[in-house]
Amino acid sequence: MATMNISLPEQMKTWAEAQAETGRYSNTSDYVRDLIRRDQERSEKIAAMQIKITEGLASGISPLSVDEILEKARAKALELGLTKS
């Protein structure tokens, strides 16, 4: 594993150490790695959402009414088990 030294303001250093002391993380490096992993996941989700937005914009205007669109969305959510009937 590569080593990297970073500089933090005292308040951030204290916070990171306190997070490690909770027992959830083995040390401050483990805490920082978790933060980076979460940021990577967040960035991937944002990129995926941006692709969907771009696709939506490129698809043009729907011939369906708002009520029809909502009904289709509700049906899809039921199909995927994302909501109860």
Contacts in CASP RR format, 6 or more apart in sequence:
PFRMAT RR
TARGET T0000
AUTHOR 0000-0000-0000
METHOD contacts of the structure
MODEL  1
MATMNISLPEQMKTWAEAQAETGRYSNTSDYVRDLIRRDQERSEKIAAMQ
IKITEGLASGISPLSVDEILEKARAKALELGLTKS
6 32 0 8 1.000
8 16 0 8 1.000
16 28 0 8 1.000
16 31 0 8 1.000
16 32 0 8 1.000
17 28 0 8 1.000
19 25 0 8 1.000
19 28 0 8 1.000
19 31 0 8 1.000
20 26 0 8 1.000
20 27 0 8 1.000
20 28 0 8 1.000
20 30 0 8 1.000
20 31 0 8 1.000
25 31 0 8 1.000
25 34 0 8 1.000
62 69 0 8 1.000
64 72 0 8 1.000
74 83 0 8 1.000
77 83 0 8 1.000
78 85 0 8 1.000
END
